[in-house]
Structures are given as structure tokens and as C-alpha cells.
Amino acid sequence: MSTDKKSTDSALTAQEPTLRRPVQIAGVTIQPRDPSEDASLPPVAVTPLPVPVEGQHCGLVAIVGKPNVGKSTLLNALVGQKISITSRKAQTTRHRITGIRTQGAAQYVFVDTPGFQTIHGTALNKSLNKTVVGAVSDVDLVLFVVEAGSFTTADAKVLALLKPGIPVLLVANKLDNVHRRGDIAPWLQSMHQRHAFTEFVPMSAKQPKDIVRLLDICEKYLPEQPWWHAEDELTDRSEKFLASEMVREKLFRLTGDELPYTSTVVIDKFEEEAGRTAKRMLRIAATIVVEREGHKAMVIGDKGEKLKRIGTETRVELEKLLDAKVFIELWVKVRSGWADDEARVRSFGYE
């Protein structure tokens, strides 16, 4: 080959992209893409990884215990904002709810779990227990919440779920209900024999100084790593979810113990509009699901007064929580036996 011929071939090679051979897979031939096609493709959005900041700590803290020991009240106090519903009725919390508190260089990611169910074997309760077991499987710290001075069979069943190797704080809540503080010392000694708790924290979730003390204790167990959430985030739950929970809280608070805990709430519409007099305006339609016609009458009340009050109190609290003007419509429907129907339990948003 002449020198001129070699020069010409080199020039052509420099100008033309090298084409790869087709990729051969049994029964399939994939033609390589022409490099010119890449220029027409939209840029790929890449989510940057968190930039490590020296001294930042972040970790997952599970709050576990039997029903009605004050877990949701404790979560709200630790976060500094109401994100989990509370009620005197047991078994109010039904979902894994994450609350976030960022303070100084520490970011606490708290997980409030349903109370572990030991009595009823319904599809709903099986779902709740699955949530509890999942929440304690991969965390940095567990807050095992009991009523100060008390330890029942239900407490023991929750304690049995905790895995070795994860530090556990015994949070002896409702200390303000204990009249003889001298009884706490021997009780704590008996609890020490039940489990190798890392620390004991007698306290009341209603006392701000106790919450500050508990946060200081928890901080020691947070690994040094970048924060997972923005500094101003309070929860990973959607506003739609918070709306359904708020309706359910008012439902239980205003109907007392007569309404079975199996009643639930489904959000049918959650729409945001541009507000005229407010920054945001939300239109919400929700259905309260009960199991019997008698329960429906109880929720509606005389001339609809009970249902109206549930809606009003929900609206007021949501406007404060979501910083928006809220319009809410409530309906009541009967769905007998839904808590025993696995398909329906899942359709209502339970895992």
C-alpha cells in the first residue's frame, strides 16, 4: 500500500466513528447505537449522594411497646410536632410512622410502630404485627416503652421480638402516674433481670425536660454519617396520609370506647388549588368505614352533629399542621368484616 493510500485511510478513520459489531444473543441480535444518536437523548438526571459532613450523626430509632403505653405521644414530643395520632383508645396507631428531629449535628429518625397485638388474630392485626417485626429488624437503637412500675404478658411478648446486638433503652413512661417513687428502684432491678437493657430511662413523655434528656441519651447511639433528610423535614409520610390519620384520631376521640378500633378512614379525594386568601387550599373527601349500621348511626350522631364535629376538628388541626386552607367532606359507609378480609385490609392501605 502506498504512503498516500495509508494517509487517506488514516484520515477517514479519524473522521468516521468506529462501529462495533452487533451483539449476538441466542435468538436476538442487538444493533449497536450510532454515536450520533446520543446527542439527541435528554440528559440523565443524577441524584447526588449526600456529601459527608464531619461530625454529622444520623440513625434509625424504633419506638416499640404494647398498645396504649404512650408511644405516639412520645414520638410527637421527640419530633417537636404532632405527626402521629393519639387517643385513650388502645391500638390507635396502625402504620409505621417516621418522625424526624434534626438538632445540632444529630438527625434522629424515629419510627413509631403499632402496639403488638396479642389477642385478636384478624387479618388487620396480623398486618400490624408484621409492621412491628419489620421495624425492629434493622435499626441503630430501640426504645422499649412500658408503663413505669408495670410489666405484663403483652409487654413480654414485645420484648421477645427484640433481636440481640441492637442496643435497647428501657423507657419507663408515665412516671408521673407513679405515686410512690420508692417502688421504682426494685422494679428497675427486676427489669434488669428480664433483658440486658443498655440504659434505663424513667420519664414522662409530657415533661419537656425528660424529652431533652432522652434525646441526649439517644444521640450517643447515632452512627457518624450524613443526614438522610433535609434539616426542616418532620416526617416521610404524605399529607394525604396525615389527613386520614387526623380524621381517625377525631373519630376515636369523639366516639369513646363504644366504637370498635377496627373502624378506619379512606381518603377519596385530596386536591390542592390556588388559594385566594391563603397560600394553599386543599379539598379533601374522606370515607369513614365501620362494620355495623349501629356504628354508622353513632358516628353520624343526632342530626349529623357528631360527624360535623369530627370534620370541624379535623379541619382546624390540618390547617395548622399543613399551613393551608382546608375544605373537608366526610361520609360514612358500612363494610362488615373488613378487618378479617386480607384483600380488603390491603386495599385500605395496610401492608
Secondary structure by P-SEA (a helix, b strand, c coil): ccaaaaaaaaaaaaacccccccccccccccccccaaaaaacccccccccccccccbbbbbbbbbbcccccaaaaaaaaaccccccccccccccccbbbbbbbccccccbbbbbcccccccccaaaaaaaaaaaaaaccccccccccccccccaaaaaaaaaccccbbbbbccccccccccccaaaaaaaaaaaacccccccccccccaaaaaaaaaaaaaacccccccccccccccccaaaaaaaaaaaaaaaaacccccccccccccbbbbcccccccbbbbbbbbbbbccaaaaaaaacccaaaaaaaaaaaaaaaaaaaccbbbbbbbbbbbccccccaaaaaaaccc
